[in-house]
């Protein structure tokens, strides 16, 4: 069933994984880091048995992806944004800001605006979105999950960042929090406290292979 909102057309007509239903702020205050154009996808957990199994993941594309999470990157400098980083001395400067609207190089036939301007627009200031880029398997295990277990999405769940900078539930199948577990970016040296990225409104299904959520940042 089509969702009403500010977007027009179905998800198959969009060139972005992130579908803007009721948009918050299209934020362009920030400069993309160099690795925002060169990171592999997935960028952190890449082992075969733990690789992100998202329906929207394009492993052939380098750089941050549409629908992936934009992070503050104080390890690079003031006003830089990009994808997630592995554990390092400045890992506490990594905090989620919102979700990228397009990949680092933008969309086809747009003169690669990301490369030309160094800007990677992301949505902040809340809003409602459909996102085809999300984790479907546990990356490192946490709560009731073992590495590689299928993640369960249920309406009302809190969404947080995965280790790879994609959306994932902040609870397991029993409702136990995953915050501070191996599957939480905090446990690998990310932000000092898990940021609530959104509240899940609609899980994906065979008809609509994207999750719909109200963003909270």
C-alpha positions as CSV (number, residue, x, y, z in Angstrom):
1,X,0.0,0.0,0.0
2,X,1.3,3.4,-0.9
3,X,2.1,5.7,2.0
4,X,0.7,9.2,2.0
5,X,3.1,12.1,2.6
6,X,5.2,14.6,0.8
7,X,6.9,12.1,-1.5
8,X,5.4,11.1,-4.8
9,X,5.7,7.8,-6.5
10,X,6.7,4.4,-5.1
11,X,10.0,3.3,-3.8
12,X,10.9,1.7,-7.1
13,X,10.9,5.2,-8.7
14,X,13.5,6.6,-6.3
15,X,17.2,6.6,-7.0
16,X,17.9,6.9,-3.2
17,X,17.6,4.3,-0.5
18,X,16.1,7.0,1.8
19,X,12.6,8.0,0.8
20,X,11.4,11.4,2.2
21,X,7.8,11.0,3.4
22,X,7.5,14.0,5.7
23,X,10.9,15.7,5.6
24,X,12.6,17.5,8.4
25,X,15.7,19.6,7.6
26,X,17.8,18.8,4.5
27,X,21.0,19.6,6.3
28,X,24.1,20.7,4.3
29,X,26.0,22.3,7.2
30,X,29.1,20.0,7.1
31,X,32.0,19.0,4.9
32,X,32.4,15.4,3.8
33,X,35.5,13.6,5.0
34,X,37.9,12.1,2.5
35,X,36.9,8.6,3.6
36,X,33.2,9.5,2.9
37,X,34.1,9.0,-0.7
38,X,36.4,6.0,-0.4
39,X,35.0,3.7,2.4
40,X,33.9,0.2,1.4
41,X,30.4,-0.9,2.1
42,X,30.0,-2.3,4.7
43,X,32.9,-0.2,6.2
44,X,33.7,-1.9,9.5
45,X,32.3,-5.5,9.8
46,X,33.2,-7.2,6.6
47,X,33.6,-10.9,7.4
48,X,31.4,-13.1,5.2
49,X,29.3,-14.5,8.1
50,X,28.7,-11.1,9.6
51,X,28.4,-8.9,6.6
52,X,25.4,-6.6,6.5
53,X,22.5,-8.2,4.7
54,X,20.4,-5.1,4.1
55,X,18.1,-5.1,1.1
56,X,19.5,-1.7,0.2
57,X,23.2,-2.4,0.5
58,X,25.3,-1.9,-2.6
59,X,28.7,-3.4,-1.9
60,X,30.1,-2.2,-5.2
61,X,29.7,1.5,-4.4
62,X,32.5,3.3,-2.5
63,X,31.7,6.1,0.0
64,X,28.8,6.8,2.3
65,X,25.5,5.5,0.9
66,X,22.0,6.9,0.7
67,X,20.1,5.9,3.9
68,X,23.3,5.4,5.9
69,X,23.9,7.4,9.0
70,X,25.8,10.6,8.9
71,X,28.2,11.0,11.9
72,X,30.1,14.0,13.3
73,X,33.8,13.4,12.6
74,X,35.7,15.5,15.1
75,X,38.6,13.2,14.5
76,X,39.1,14.9,11.2
77,X,38.4,18.5,12.1
78,X,35.6,21.1,12.8
79,X,32.4,20.7,10.8
80,X,33.3,17.4,9.2
81,X,30.8,14.6,8.6
82,X,31.1,11.0,7.3
83,X,30.6,7.4,7.9
84,X,31.6,5.4,11.0
85,X,35.2,4.8,12.1
86,X,36.9,1.9,13.9
87,X,38.1,2.3,17.5
88,X,40.6,5.2,17.8
89,X,41.8,7.9,20.1
90,X,39.0,10.3,19.1
91,X,36.2,7.8,18.9
92,X,34.1,9.8,21.4
93,X,33.8,12.5,18.7
94,X,31.7,10.1,16.6
95,X,28.0,10.8,17.0
96,X,25.0,10.3,14.7
97,X,23.5,13.4,13.1
98,X,20.8,11.9,10.7
99,X,20.6,9.8,7.6
100,X,22.3,10.7,4.3
101,X,19.8,11.5,1.5
102,X,22.1,10.5,-1.3
103,X,25.4,8.6,-1.7
104,X,28.6,10.6,-1.5
105,X,28.6,11.2,-5.3
106,X,24.9,12.1,-5.5
107,X,22.6,10.7,-8.2
108,X,23.2,9.9,-11.8
109,X,22.9,12.9,-14.2
110,X,23.5,15.4,-11.4
111,X,27.1,16.2,-12.2
112,X,28.4,14.3,-9.1
113,X,27.4,17.2,-6.7
114,X,29.0,15.6,-3.7
115,X,32.5,15.5,-5.3
116,X,32.1,18.9,-6.7
117,X,30.9,20.6,-3.5
118,X,32.2,18.4,-0.7
119,X,28.6,18.5,0.7
120,X,26.6,15.4,1.7
121,X,23.0,16.4,2.5
122,X,21.4,14.5,5.4
123,X,18.1,14.8,7.1
124,X,18.0,16.2,10.6
125,X,15.2,17.9,12.6
126,X,13.0,14.8,12.8
127,X,10.6,13.9,9.9
128,X,9.2,10.5,8.7
129,X,11.2,8.4,6.2
130,X,11.3,5.1,4.4
131,X,14.7,3.5,4.3
132,X,15.8,0.5,2.3
133,X,19.2,0.4,3.9
134,X,19.1,-1.3,7.3
135,X,20.7,-4.3,9.0
136,X,18.9,-7.6,8.7
137,X,21.5,-9.7,10.7
138,X,23.3,-9.2,14.0
139,X,26.8,-8.0,13.2
140,X,28.6,-9.0,16.4
141,X,26.0,-10.5,18.7
142,X,24.2,-8.9,21.6
143,X,21.2,-9.6,23.9
144,X,19.4,-12.7,22.6
145,X,21.3,-12.5,19.3
146,X,24.3,-14.4,18.2
147,X,26.5,-13.1,15.3
148,X,24.6,-13.6,12.0
149,X,21.2,-14.1,13.6
150,X,18.3,-12.4,11.8
151,X,17.2,-9.2,13.5
152,X,13.5,-8.7,14.3
153,X,11.8,-5.3,13.6
154,X,8.6,-4.6,15.4
155,X,6.5,-1.4,15.4
156,X,7.4,0.9,18.3
157,X,11.1,-0.3,18.5
158,X,13.8,2.3,19.0
159,X,16.3,2.5,16.2
160,X,20.1,3.0,16.7
161,X,23.2,2.8,14.6
162,X,24.8,-0.5,13.8
163,X,28.6,-0.9,13.8
164,X,28.6,-0.2,10.0
165,X,26.5,2.9,10.3
166,X,23.2,1.5,9.2
167,X,19.9,1.5,11.1
168,X,19.2,-1.4,13.4
169,X,16.9,-2.1,16.4
170,X,18.0,-1.1,19.9
171,X,16.2,-4.1,21.4
172,X,16.4,-7.8,20.8
173,X,13.4,-10.2,20.2
174,X,12.7,-10.3,23.9
175,X,12.7,-6.5,24.3
176,X,16.1,-6.5,26.0
177,X,18.2,-3.4,25.1
178,X,21.2,-3.9,22.8
179,X,22.8,-0.7,24.1
180,X,26.3,-1.4,25.3
181,X,26.4,-4.9,23.8
182,X,28.7,-6.0,21.0
183,X,26.2,-4.9,18.4
184,X,26.2,-1.4,19.6
185,X,28.6,1.1,18.1
186,X,29.3,2.4,21.6
187,X,31.0,-0.9,22.5
188,X,33.6,-0.4,19.8
189,X,34.4,3.1,20.8
190,X,31.7,5.1,19.1
191,X,29.7,7.8,20.8
192,X,29.7,8.0,24.6
193,X,26.0,7.3,24.7
194,X,23.7,5.7,22.2
195,X,21.6,8.3,20.3
196,X,18.0,7.4,19.5
197,X,17.8,7.7,15.8
198,X,14.1,7.0,15.4
199,X,11.0,5.0,16.3
200,X,10.0,2.3,13.9
201,X,6.5,2.7,12.4
202,X,6.4,0.0,9.8
203,X,8.7,-3.0,9.4
204,X,9.6,-4.1,5.9
205,X,7.6,-6.8,4.2
206,X,7.6,-8.5,0.8
207,X,5.4,-5.7,-0.7
208,X,7.4,-2.8,0.7
209,X,11.1,-3.8,1.4
210,X,11.9,-0.7,3.5
211,X,11.4,0.3,7.1
212,X,9.4,3.4,7.9
213,X,10.4,5.4,10.9
214,X,9.9,8.7,12.7
215,X,13.3,10.3,13.1
216,X,14.2,11.7,16.5
217,X,17.3,13.7,15.8
